[in-house]
Amino acid sequence: MFTVLLIENDNLVAAYIQGFLKARKINLVETMDVWLGSRLARELEPDLIVVHLEFQPLEIYTLIKKLKQSSISNPIPIIFIGAQTDSESKKIALELGADTALTTPLKSSFLKTVIDHYLSPNLQPNRCPA
């Protein structure tokens, strides 16, 4: 069973992602705290990390940079979720090491495609298009 770490502080987005992942029988670990998320990423070594912290871009950027600098969490793919109109935050997240940057509102079919890409048993180390 795959494990996904969700670092999210928007209840509506969290509920949407929770429902989507739980319906697919994916083990979901959740936190609203960026620093607890960083610790959980290193301790649990999940298969995927999904990050969306409304109104906290600097904390997200610091988290992504820290995770990608760690030999333990570096190989874990990170999906960054940003605001629909905020292309600059997506650019920064990708430059810091996020593997994919998505925007809200999330489309379930695209989210499924991206998650399937990263949770595929045959995953090759490459970036998924955003």
C-alpha positions in Angstrom: 0.0 0.0 0.0 1.3 3.5 -0.9 1.6 6.2 1.7 0.9 9.9 0.9 1.8 12.7 3.3 -0.6 15.6 3.0 0.5 19.0 4.4 -2.6 21.1 4.0 -4.3 23.9 6.0 -7.3 24.5 3.9 -10.2 22.3 5.1 -12.0 22.3 1.7 -8.9 21.3 -0.3 -7.9 18.8 2.4 -11.3 17.1 2.3 -11.2 16.9 -1.5 -7.8 15.3 -1.5 -8.6 13.1 1.5 -11.7 11.7 -0.3 -9.8 11.1 -3.5 -6.9 9.3 -1.8 -9.0 7.3 0.6 -11.3 6.1 -2.2 -8.2 4.7 -3.9 -7.1 2.9 -0.7 -4.0 4.9 -0.3 -2.6 5.3 3.3 -2.9 9.0 4.1 -1.0 10.8 6.8 -2.1 14.4 7.3 -0.9 17.5 9.1 -1.6 21.2 9.0 1.8 22.1 10.4 4.7 22.6 8.0 7.4 21.7 10.5 5.6 18.5 11.7 5.2 17.7 8.0 9.0 18.0 7.5 9.6 15.7 10.4 7.0 13.1 9.2 8.5 13.1 5.8 11.9 12.1 7.2 10.5 9.6 9.7 7.8 7.9 7.5 9.5 8.2 4.1 6.1 8.3 2.3 5.8 7.5 -1.4 4.5 11.0 -2.2 4.2 14.4 -0.5 1.4 16.8 -1.3 1.8 20.4 0.0 -0.7 23.2 0.0 -0.6 25.8 2.7 -2.9 28.7 2.0 -1.2 32.1 2.7 2.1 30.6 3.8 4.3 30.5 0.7 7.6 31.2 2.5 7.0 28.2 4.8 6.3 26.0 1.8 9.4 27.1 0.0 11.5 26.5 3.0 9.9 23.1 3.5 10.5 22.1 -0.2 14.1 23.2 0.0 14.8 21.4 3.3 13.2 18.2 2.0 15.2 18.2 -1.2 18.5 18.9 0.7 17.9 15.8 2.9 19.3 12.5 1.7 16.3 10.7 3.3 13.5 12.9 1.8 15.2 14.0 -1.4 13.9 11.0 -3.5 10.3 11.5 -2.4 8.2 13.3 -5.1 6.6 16.6 -4.0 3.4 17.9 -5.5 3.0 21.6 -4.8 -0.5 23.1 -5.0 -0.8 26.9 -5.5 -3.5 29.4 -6.3 -4.8 29.5 -9.8 -3.5 32.9 -10.6 -0.1 32.6 -8.9 2.3 31.4 -11.6 5.3 32.9 -9.7 4.8 30.6 -6.7 4.6 27.6 -9.0 7.9 28.7 -10.6 9.6 29.1 -7.3 8.4 25.8 -6.0 9.6 24.0 -9.1 13.0 25.8 -8.9 13.4 24.7 -5.2 12.7 21.0 -6.1 9.0 20.4 -6.2 8.3 17.7 -8.8 5.0 19.0 -10.0 3.1 22.3 -9.4 -0.7 22.3 -9.6 -3.3 25.0 -9.2 -6.6 25.2 -7.5 -9.3 24.4 -8.2 -8.0 20.9 -8.7 -9.5 18.8 -11.4 -10.0 15.2 -10.3 -9.0 13.6 -13.6 -5.7 15.5 -13.7 -5.0 14.9 -10.0 -5.5 11.2 -10.6 -3.1 11.2 -13.5 -0.4 13.0 -11.5 -0.8 10.8 -8.4 -0.8 7.6 -10.6 2.4 8.8 -12.2 4.2 9.1 -8.9 2.7 6.0 -7.3 3.4 3.8 -10.3 5.5 0.7 -9.5 7.5 1.4 -12.7 8.2 5.0 -11.8 11.2 6.4 -13.7 13.0 9.4 -12.1 11.6 12.2 -14.2 9.3 15.2 -13.8 5.6 14.9 -14.5 4.2 17.8 -16.6 2.4 20.4 -14.6 
